[in-house]
Amino acid sequence: MKKTVILILLTFLLSIPVLVPAEVTQNDRLLQRPERDGAVVQKYWLETAATFQQWDFGNNDAQVWTFGPTFITSLPSNRSIELGGRVDIMNFDPDGYGDETGLSDIDLWGKYQFLTGRDYLVSAGLLLTLPTGSEKIIHPRASGEVNVEMFAAGRYQIKPSLAAIAHVSLRRNADMDIEIRNAETEVDGELQMALGGGVIYEVTPELNLQGELNFATEAYDDFDSDIQLRVGADYEIKPDLLLRGGTGIGLDDGAPDLELSFRCLFLF
């Protein structure tokens, strides 16, 4: 009997994984806007994302699918400077209308990490959109205009496995041309302020959990504020290859009611 108990205990102990210290690094990012972080990536960062959004436009609903890459890098000669960009193919399917497929605007940004400490990182940057968005897709990321955004962000390392991130930004949205049933109209752009933040918690070296809450004022005249609550996770399949995903809930009419996102991240 004693031998059986000892064998069971040994089997149980051997089945417990060895605890390896988990640490949030500068390559770990929140899901919504990875550039809005005091951290600067220390590797080449290539992510491909597929996202579904459910929107409520007054009397009509719309479903939006997006698929595309985000690329981020720091300069080899200066690891305090980060450059990045993203673009998506978008499918816009409003109820009662035919669906449309086209490009989003192209986002390009650069930022500089100007404060570093033992527990904190602070950066500031500039983002531009190139006018590639389709007029037939009614979405803030398909304006078809040049928009300018200035942002600042910070990261505080509460402990090695837990980091808090916060940002503030100011964006000038140019007037947006849209086309509905072959009828063209223009929506006046607004000066938009955004702020928010979140946390990243490394449960194990392979898995982190995250949550964030972001607020932005209306992007266009007659639009509403964009308030989103998002939770997600990163799982490392093997070194430098991660699966990322999460869900977001809109808390005001300027945000999608529901967002589901699945992503694959490659660091090299």
Phi and psi in degrees as GROMACS dihedral restraints (atoms count N, CA, C in turn):
[ dihedral_restraints ]
;  ai    aj    ak    al  type     phi  dphi    fc
    3     4     5     6     1   -61.6    20    10
    4     5     6     7     1   -39.8    20    10
    6     7     8     9     1   -63.6    20    10
    7     8     9    10     1   -38.0    20    10
    9    10    11    12     1   -64.9    20    10
   10    11    12    13     1   -43.9    20    10
   12    13    14    15     1   -63.1    20    10
   13    14    15    16     1   -44.4    20    10
   15    16    17    18     1   -61.2    20    10
   16    17    18    19     1   -42.2    20    10
   18    19    20    21     1   -63.2    20    10
   19    20    21    22     1   -41.6    20    10
   21    22    23    24     1   -63.9    20    10
   22    23    24    25     1   -43.8    20    10
   24    25    26    27     1   -64.0    20    10
   25    26    27    28     1   -42.1    20    10
   27    28    29    30     1   -64.1    20    10
   28    29    30    31     1   -40.9    20    10
   30    31    32    33     1   -62.6    20    10
   31    32    33    34     1   -41.3    20    10
   33    34    35    36     1   -64.7    20    10
   34    35    36    37     1   -45.1    20    10
   36    37    38    39     1   -65.0    20    10
   37    38    39    40     1   -39.7    20    10
   39    40    41    42     1   -69.5    20    10
   40    41    42    43     1   -24.5    20    10
   42    43    44    45     1   -79.7    20    10
   43    44    45    46     1   -13.5    20    10
   45    46    47    48     1   -78.2    20    10
   46    47    48    49     1   124.3    20    10
   48    49    50    51     1   -64.2    20    10
   49    50    51    52     1   147.2    20    10
   51    52    53    54     1   -67.6    20    10
   52    53    54    55     1   130.3    20    10
   54    55    56    57     1   -78.7    20    10
   55    56    57    58     1   118.5    20    10
   57    58    59    60     1  -109.6    20    10
   58    59    60    61     1   132.0    20    10
   60    61    62    63     1   -55.1    20    10
   61    62    63    64     1   130.2    20    10
   63    64    65    66     1  -101.0    20    10
   64    65    66    67     1   138.3    20    10
   66    67    68    69     1  -139.4    20    10
   67    68    69    70     1   134.6    20    10
   69    70    71    72     1   -77.8    20    10
   70    71    72    73     1   124.8    20    10
   72    73    74    75     1  -107.6    20    10
   73    74    75    76     1   174.3    20    10
   75    76    77    78     1   -67.5    20    10
   76    77    78    79     1   -15.6    20    10
   78    79    80    81     1   -83.8    20    10
   79    80    81    82     1   -10.3    20    10
   81    82    83    84     1   -84.5    20    10
   82    83    84    85     1   130.1    20    10
   84    85    86    87     1  -135.3    20    10
   85    86    87    88     1   153.2    20    10
   87    88    89    90     1   -68.2    20    10
   88    89    90    91     1   163.1    20    10
   90    91    92    93     1   -76.3    20    10
   91    92    93    94     1   -41.7    20    10
   93    94    95    96     1   -68.8    20    10
   94    95    96    97     1   -55.9    20    10
   96    97    98    99     1  -136.6    20    10
   97    98    99   100     1    91.6    20    10
   99   100   101   102     1   -62.8    20    10
  100   101   102   103     1   -22.2    20    10
  102   103   104   105     1   -72.4    20    10
  103   104   105   106     1   -22.7    20    10
  105   106   107   108     1   -83.3    20    10
  106   107   108   109     1    71.3    20    10
  108   109   110   111     1  -153.7    20    10
  109   110   111   112     1   143.3    20    10
  111   112   113   114     1   -68.1    20    10
  112   113   114   115     1   -18.3    20    10
  114   115   116   117     1   -77.5    20    10
  115   116   117   118     1   159.4    20    10
  117   118   119   120     1  -126.5    20    10
  118   119   120   121     1   128.9    20    10
  120   121   122   123     1   -60.7    20    10
  121   122   123   124     1   144.9    20    10
  123   124   125   126     1  -108.6    20    10
  124   125   126   127     1     5.4    20    10
  126   127   128   129     1  -137.0    20    10
  127   128   129   130     1   174.0    20    10
  129   130   131   132     1   -73.3    20    10
  130   131   132   133     1   132.4    20    10
  132   133   134   135     1  -123.3    20    10
  133   134   135   136     1   108.1    20    10
  135   136   137   138     1  -123.3    20    10
  136   137   138   139     1   117.5    20    10
  138   139   140   141     1  -123.1    20    10
  139   140   141   142     1   136.2    20    10
  141   142   143   144     1  -113.2    20    10
  142   143   144   145     1   128.9    20    10
  144   145   146   147     1  -126.2    20    10
  145   146   147   148     1   139.8    20    10
  147   148   149   150     1  -118.2    20    10
  148   149   150   151     1   126.3    20    10
  150   151   152   153     1  -133.7    20    10
  151   152   153   154     1   138.7    20    10
  153   154   155   156     1  -115.8    20    10
  154   155   156   157     1   134.1    20    10
  156   157   158   159     1  -128.9    20    10
  157   158   159   160     1   139.6    20    10
  159   160   161   162     1  -110.7    20    10
  160   161   162   163     1   117.6    20    10
  162   163   164   165     1  -110.9    20    10
  163   164   165   166     1   149.0    20    10
  165   166   167   168     1  -116.9    20    10
  166   167   168   169     1   106.4    20    10
  168   169   170   171     1  -104.0    20    10
  169   170   171   172     1    75.2    20    10
  171   172   173   174     1    64.6    20    10
  172   173   174   175     1  -110.8    20    10
  174   175   176   177     1   -84.9    20    10
  175   176   177   178     1    -4.9    20    10
  177   178   179   180     1  -125.8    20    10
  178   179   180   181     1   147.6    20    10
  180   181   182   183     1  -106.4    20    10
  181   182   183   184     1   159.8    20    10
  183   184   185   186     1  -147.0    20    10
  184   185   186   187     1   145.5    20    10
  186   187   188   189     1  -111.1    20    10
  187   188   189   190     1   136.0    20    10
  189   190   191   192     1  -126.6    20    10
  190   191   192   193     1   124.6    20    10
  192   193   194   195     1  -108.3    20    10
  193   194   195   196     1   136.0    20    10
  195   196   197   198     1  -130.7    20    10
  196   197   198   199     1   148.5    20    10
  198   199   200   201     1  -149.8    20    10
  199   200   201   202     1   126.4    20    10
  201   202   203   204     1   175.5    20    10
  202   203   204   205     1   174.8    20    10
  204   205   206   207     1   -99.7    20    10
  205   206   207   208     1   155.6    20    10
  207   208   209   210     1  -125.8    20    10
  208   209   210   211     1   129.7    20    10
  210   211   212   213     1  -122.3    20    10
  211   212   213   214     1   131.6    20    10
  213   214   215   216     1  -135.3    20    10
  214   215   216   217     1   142.4    20    10
  216   217   218   219     1  -150.9    20    10
  217   218   219   220     1   152.7    20    10
  219   220   221   222     1   -98.7    20    10
  220   221   222   223     1   158.2    20    10
  222   223   224   225     1   -74.0    20    10
  223   224   225   226     1   129.3    20    10
  225   226   227   228     1   -56.6    20    10
  226   227   228   229     1   -31.2    20    10
  228   229   230   231     1   -83.0    20    10
  229   230   231   232     1   -15.0    20    10
  231   232   233   234     1  -154.1    20    10
  232   233   234   235     1    99.2    20    10
  234   235   236   237     1   -73.7    20    10
  235   236   237   238     1     3.2    20    10
  237   238   239   240     1   -91.4    20    10
  238   239   240   241     1    -6.3    20    10
  240   241   242   243     1  -109.4    20    10
  241   242   243   244     1   127.4    20    10
  243   244   245   246     1  -117.4    20    10
  244   245   246   247     1   136.9    20    10
  246   247   248   249     1  -123.8    20    10
  247   248   249   250     1   143.8    20    10
  249   250   251   252     1  -157.5    20    10
  250   251   252   253     1   167.9    20    10
  252   253   254   255     1  -163.9    20    10
  253   254   255   256     1   158.4    20    10
  255   256   257   258     1  -153.6    20    10
  256   257   258   259     1   154.0    20    10
  258   259   260   261     1  -153.0    20    10
  259   260   261   262     1   150.0    20    10
  261   262   263   264     1  -134.2    20    10
  262   263   264   265     1   151.4    20    10
  264   265   266   267     1   -89.2    20    10
  265   266   267   268     1   130.7    20    10
  267   268   269   270     1  -121.1    20    10
  268   269   270   271     1   139.2    20    10
  270   271   272   273     1  -116.6    20    10
  271   272   273   274     1   119.9    20    10
  273   274   275   276     1  -110.9    20    10
  274   275   276   277     1   118.1    20    10
  276   277   278   279     1  -128.4    20    10
  277   278   279   280     1    85.9    20    10
  279   280   281   282     1   -80.8    20    10
  280   281   282   283     1   147.5    20    10
  282   283   284   285     1   -64.0    20    10
  283   284   285   286     1   133.1    20    10
  285   286   287   288     1    85.5    20    10
  286   287   288   289     1    -2.1    20    10
  288   289   290   291     1  -129.5    20    10
  289   290   291   292     1   162.4    20    10
  291   292   293   294     1   -72.6    20    10
  292   293   294   295     1   151.4    20    10
  294   295   296   297     1   -80.8    20    10
  295   296   297   298     1   156.0    20    10
  297   298   299   300     1  -129.7    20    10
  298   299   300   301     1   142.8    20    10
  300   301   302   303     1  -125.0    20    10
  301   302   303   304     1   134.9    20    10
  303   304   305   306     1  -169.8    20    10
  304   305   306   307     1  -172.2    20    10
  306   307   308   309     1   -87.6    20    10
  307   308   309   310     1   151.3    20    10
  309   310   311   312     1   -79.9    20    10
  310   311   312   313     1   174.9    20    10
  312   313   314   315     1   -65.0    20    10
  313   314   315   316     1   153.1    20    10
  315   316   317   318     1   -91.7    20    10
  316   317   318   319     1   123.7    20    10
  318   319   320   321     1   -94.5    20    10
  319   320   321   322     1   129.9    20    10
  321   322   323   324     1  -128.9    20    10
  322   323   324   325     1   133.7    20    10
  324   325   326   327     1  -144.3    20    10
  325   326   327   328     1   159.8    20    10
  327   328   329   330     1  -141.2    20    10
  328   329   330   331     1   145.8    20    10
  330   331   332   333     1  -147.3    20    10
  331   332   333   334     1   159.9    20    10
  333   334   335   336     1  -127.6    20    10
  334   335   336   337     1   129.0    20    10
  336   337   338   339     1   -87.7    20    10
  337   338   339   340     1   101.4    20    10
  339   340   341   342     1  -100.3    20    10
  340   341   342   343     1    -8.1    20    10
  342   343   344   345     1  -134.8    20    10
  343   344   345   346     1   128.7    20    10
  345   346   347   348     1  -135.7    20    10
  346   347   348   349     1   138.2    20    10
  348   349   350   351     1  -141.3    20    10
  349   350   351   352     1  -176.9    20    10
  351   352   353   354     1   -62.8    20    10
  352   353   354   355     1   -35.3    20    10
  354   355   356   357     1  -120.3    20    10
  355   356   357   358     1    -0.4    20    10
  357   358   359   360     1  -140.5    20    10
  358   359   360   361     1   154.6    20    10
  360   361   362   363     1  -138.8    20    10
  361   362   363   364     1   136.8    20    10
  363   364   365   366     1  -133.2    20    10
  364   365   366   367     1   133.2    20    10
  366   367   368   369     1  -134.5    20    10
  367   368   369   370     1   160.2    20    10
  369   370   371   372     1  -141.0    20    10
  370   371   372   373     1   148.7    20    10
  372   373   374   375     1  -156.5    20    10
  373   374   375   376     1   179.3    20    10
  375   376   377   378     1  -132.9    20    10
  376   377   378   379     1   134.1    20    10
  378   379   380   381     1  -122.3    20    10
  379   380   381   382     1   136.3    20    10
  381   382   383   384     1  -121.4    20    10
  382   383   384   385     1   144.8    20    10
  384   385   386   387     1  -108.2    20    10
  385   386   387   388     1   138.0    20    10
  387   388   389   390     1   -92.7    20    10
  388   389   390   391     1   142.5    20    10
  390   391   392   393     1   -80.1    20    10
  391   392   393   394     1    63.9    20    10
  393   394   395   396     1  -101.6    20    10
  394   395   396   397     1    -5.5    20    10
  396   397   398   399     1   -67.9    20    10
  397   398   399   400     1   143.9    20    10
  399   400   401   402     1   -77.5    20    10
  400   401   402   403     1   137.7    20    10
  402   403   404   405     1   -68.3    20    10
  403   404   405   406     1   -20.9    20    10
  405   406   407   408     1   -86.8    20    10
  406   407   408   409     1    -3.9    20    10
  408   409   410   411     1  -107.0    20    10
  409   410   411   412     1   112.4    20    10
  411   412   413   414     1   -89.8    20    10
  412   413   414   415     1    95.4    20    10
  414   415   416   417     1  -158.8    20    10
  415   416   417   418     1   142.0    20    10
  417   418   419   420     1   -58.4    20    10
  418   419   420   421     1   -24.3    20    10
  420   421   422   423     1   -94.0    20    10
  421   422   423   424     1    10.3    20    10
  423   424   425   426     1  -131.6    20    10
  424   425   426   427     1    51.0    20    10
  426   427   428   429     1   -74.8    20    10
  427   428   429   430     1   -25.9    20    10
  429   430   431   432     1    68.6    20    10
  430   431   432   433     1    24.1    20    10
  432   433   434   435     1  -133.8    20    10
  433   434   435   436     1   165.1    20    10
  435   436   437   438     1   -87.1    20    10
  436   437   438   439     1   117.0    20    10
  438   439   440   441     1  -118.0    20    10
  439   440   441   442     1   150.4    20    10
  441   442   443   444     1  -124.7    20    10
  442   443   444   445     1   134.5    20    10
  444   445   446   447     1  -135.2    20    10
  445   446   447   448     1   131.8    20    10
  447   448   449   450     1  -108.1    20    10
  448   449   450   451     1   138.6    20    10
  450   451   452   453     1  -145.2    20    10
  451   452   453   454     1   155.3    20    10
  453   454   455   456     1  -134.3    20    10
  454   455   456   457     1   145.9    20    10
  456   457   458   459     1  -148.3    20    10
  457   458   459   460     1   151.8    20    10
  459   460   461   462     1  -135.2    20    10
  460   461   462   463     1   155.8    20    10
  462   463   464   465     1  -132.9    20    10
  463   464   465   466     1   134.4    20    10
  465   466   467   468     1  -121.9    20    10
  466   467   468   469     1   125.3    20    10
  468   469   470   471     1   -87.2    20    10
  469   470   471   472     1    97.7    20    10
  471   472   473   474     1   -64.5    20    10
  472   473   474   475     1   -44.3    20    10
  474   475   476   477     1  -155.0    20    10
  475   476   477   478     1   169.4    20    10
  477   478   479   480     1   -52.4    20    10
  478   479   480   481     1   -34.2    20    10
  480   481   482   483     1   -95.0    20    10
  481   482   483   484     1     1.7    20    10
  483   484   485   486     1  -139.7    20    10
  484   485   486   487     1   123.5    20    10
  486   487   488   489     1  -127.4    20    10
  487   488   489   490     1   140.8    20    10
  489   490   491   492     1  -109.5    20    10
  490   491   492   493     1   135.2    20    10
  492   493   494   495     1  -124.0    20    10
  493   494   495   496     1   140.4    20    10
  495   496   497   498     1  -142.4    20    10
  496   497   498   499     1   153.8    20    10
  498   499   500   501     1  -147.5    20    10
  499   500   501   502     1   160.6    20    10
  501   502   503   504     1  -142.9    20    10
  502   503   504   505     1   142.7    20    10
  504   505   506   507     1  -148.5    20    10
  505   506   507   508     1   158.7    20    10
  507   508   509   510     1  -132.2    20    10
  508   509   510   511     1   125.8    20    10
  510   511   512   513     1  -129.4    20    10
  511   512   513   514     1   134.3    20    10
  513   514   515   516     1  -101.6    20    10
  514   515   516   517     1   111.1    20    10
  516   517   518   519     1   -93.0    20    10
  517   518   519   520     1   119.8    20    10
  519   520   521   522     1   -70.8    20    10
  520   521   522   523     1   159.5    20    10
  522   523   524   525     1   -57.1    20    10
  523   524   525   526     1   136.7    20    10
  525   526   527   528     1  -108.5    20    10
  526   527   528   529     1   126.7    20    10
  528   529   530   531     1   -87.0    20    10
  529   530   531   532     1   131.5    20    10
  531   532   533   534     1  -130.0    20    10
  532   533   534   535     1   155.1    20    10
  534   535   536   537     1  -128.7    20    10
  535   536   537   538     1   122.9    20    10
  537   538   539   540     1  -126.3    20    10
  538   539   540   541     1   118.8    20    10
  540   541   542   543     1    51.5    20    10
  541   542   543   544     1    48.5    20    10
  543   544   545   546     1    66.0    20    10
  544   545   546   547     1     9.2    20    10
  546   547   548   549     1  -105.0    20    10
  547   548   549   550     1   125.0    20    10
  549   550   551   552     1   -98.1    20    10
  550   551   552   553     1   143.1    20    10
  552   553   554   555     1  -147.4    20    10
  553   554   555   556     1   172.6    20    10
  555   556   557   558     1  -127.1    20    10
  556   557   558   559     1   139.0    20    10
  558   559   560   561     1  -112.7    20    10
  559   560   561   562     1   129.5    20    10
  561   562   563   564     1   -73.0    20    10
  562   563   564   565     1   129.3    20    10
  564   565   566   567     1   -78.1    20    10
  565   566   567   568     1   153.1    20    10
  567   568   569   570     1  -120.8    20    10
  568   569   570   571     1   157.2    20    10
  570   571   572   573     1   -78.5    20    10
  571   572   573   574     1   118.7    20    10
  573   574   575   576     1  -112.8    20    10
  574   575   576   577     1   131.4    20    10
  576   577   578   579     1  -108.6    20    10
  577   578   579   580     1   139.7    20    10
  579   580   581   582     1  -135.2    20    10
  580   581   582   583     1   146.4    20    10
  582   583   584   585     1  -152.9    20    10
  583   584   585   586     1   158.1    20    10
  585   586   587   588     1   170.5    20    10
  586   587   588   589     1  -172.9    20    10
  588   589   590   591     1  -179.3    20    10
  589   590   591   592     1   179.1    20    10
  591   592   593   594     1  -170.2    20    10
  592   593   594   595     1  -174.9    20    10
  594   595   596   597     1  -132.5    20    10
  595   596   597   598     1   149.9    20    10
  597   598   599   600     1  -122.7    20    10
  598   599   600   601     1   126.1    20    10
  600   601   602   603     1  -122.5    20    10
  601   602   603   604     1   118.9    20    10
  603   604   605   606     1   -83.9    20    10
  604   605   606   607     1   105.1    20    10
  606   607   608   609     1   -71.9    20    10
  607   608   609   610     1   -46.3    20    10
  609   610   611   612     1  -138.8    20    10
  610   611   612   613     1   170.9    20    10
  612   613   614   615     1   -59.2    20    10
  613   614   615   616     1   -21.3    20    10
  615   616   617   618     1   -96.5    20    10
  616   617   618   619     1   -16.8    20    10
  618   619   620   621     1  -134.1    20    10
  619   620   621   622     1   128.8    20    10
  621   622   623   624     1  -124.7    20    10
  622   623   624   625     1   151.2    20    10
  624   625   626   627     1  -115.1    20    10
  625   626   627   628     1   147.6    20    10
  627   628   629   630     1  -147.4    20    10
  628   629   630   631     1   155.9    20    10
  630   631   632   633     1  -147.2    20    10
  631   632   633   634     1   149.2    20    10
  633   634   635   636     1  -152.4    20    10
  634   635   636   637     1   151.6    20    10
  636   637   638   639     1  -131.1    20    10
  637   638   639   640     1   124.0    20    10
  639   640   641   642     1  -128.5    20    10
  640   641   642   643     1   142.2    20    10
  642   643   644   645     1  -129.4    20    10
  643   644   645   646     1   136.3    20    10
  645   646   647   648     1  -141.4    20    10
  646   647   648   649     1   140.2    20    10
  648   649   650   651     1   -69.9    20    10
  649   650   651   652     1   174.6    20    10
  651   652   653   654     1   -61.8    20    10
  652   653   654   655     1   137.5    20    10
  654   655   656   657     1   -83.6    20    10
  655   656   657   658     1   -29.5    20    10
  657   658   659   660     1  -139.2    20    10
  658   659   660   661     1   156.8    20    10
  660   661   662   663     1   -57.5    20    10
  661   662   663   664     1   135.2    20    10
  663   664   665   666     1    73.2    20    10
  664   665   666   667     1     3.2    20    10
  666   667   668   669     1   -86.6    20    10
  667   668   669   670     1   174.3    20    10
  669   670   671   672     1  -114.1    20    10
  670   671   672   673     1   172.0    20    10
  672   673   674   675     1   -66.2    20    10
  673   674   675   676     1   152.4    20    10
  675   676   677   678     1  -107.7    20    10
  676   677   678   679     1   105.8    20    10
  678   679   680   681     1  -122.9    20    10
  679   680   681   682     1   122.9    20    10
  681   682   683   684     1  -133.2    20    10
  682   683   684   685     1   137.0    20    10
  684   685   686   687     1  -109.9    20    10
  685   686   687   688     1   130.4    20    10
  687   688   689   690     1  -137.0    20    10
  688   689   690   691     1   139.3    20    10
  690   691   692   693     1  -127.0    20    10
  691   692   693   694     1   149.8    20    10
  693   694   695   696     1  -164.0    20    10
  694   695   696   697     1  -175.9    20    10
  696   697   698   699     1  -155.0    20    10
  697   698   699   700     1   152.8    20    10
  699   700   701   702     1  -118.6    20    10
  700   701   702   703     1   135.9    20    10
  702   703   704   705     1  -128.9    20    10
  703   704   705   706     1   125.7    20    10
  705   706   707   708     1   -86.8    20    10
  706   707   708   709     1   112.1    20    10
  708   709   710   711     1   -71.6    20    10
  709   710   711   712     1   -46.3    20    10
  711   712   713   714     1  -153.1    20    10
  712   713   714   715     1   167.4    20    10
  714   715   716   717     1   -50.6    20    10
  715   716   717   718     1   126.2    20    10
  717   718   719   720     1    73.3    20    10
  718   719   720   721     1    13.4    20    10
  720   721   722   723     1  -133.0    20    10
  721   722   723   724     1   115.1    20    10
  723   724   725   726     1  -127.6    20    10
  724   725   726   727     1   147.3    20    10
  726   727   728   729     1  -100.9    20    10
  727   728   729   730     1   132.2    20    10
  729   730   731   732     1  -127.4    20    10
  730   731   732   733     1   145.0    20    10
  732   733   734   735     1  -167.6    20    10
  733   734   735   736     1   164.3    20    10
  735   736   737   738     1  -179.3    20    10
  736   737   738   739     1  -179.2    20    10
  738   739   740   741     1  -134.7    20    10
  739   740   741   742     1   144.4    20    10
  741   742   743   744     1  -124.2    20    10
  742   743   744   745     1   148.5    20    10
  744   745   746   747     1  -123.8    20    10
  745   746   747   748     1   128.3    20    10
  747   748   749   750     1   -80.9    20    10
  748   749   750   751     1   132.8    20    10
  750   751   752   753     1  -107.2    20    10
  751   752   753   754     1     2.8    20    10
  753   754   755   756     1  -149.5    20    10
  754   755   756   757     1   165.3    20    10
  756   757   758   759     1   -71.2    20    10
  757   758   759   760     1   -13.4    20    10
  759   760   761   762     1   -83.1    20    10
  760   761   762   763     1     2.2    20    10
  762   763   764   765     1  -118.0    20    10
  763   764   765   766     1   155.3    20    10
  765   766   767   768     1   -62.5    20    10
  766   767   768   769     1   142.4    20    10
  768   769   770   771     1   -60.8    20    10
  769   770   771   772     1   -38.6    20    10
  771   772   773   774     1  -145.1    20    10
  772   773   774   775     1   140.7    20    10
  774   775   776   777     1  -136.6    20    10
  775   776   777   778     1   133.2    20    10
  777   778   779   780     1  -122.9    20    10
  778   779   780   781     1   133.7    20    10
  780   781   782   783     1  -136.3    20    10
  781   782   783   784     1   136.8    20    10
  783   784   785   786     1  -130.5    20    10
  784   785   786   787     1   131.4    20    10
  786   787   788   789     1  -139.4    20    10
  787   788   789   790     1   154.1    20    10
  789   790   791   792     1  -124.9    20    10
  790   791   792   793     1   124.9    20    10
  792   793   794   795     1  -115.8    20    10
  793   794   795   796     1   130.8    20    10
  795   796   797   798     1  -121.3    20    10
  796   797   798   799     1   125.2    20    10
  798   799   800   801     1  -108.6    20    10
  799   800   801   802     1   131.5    20    10
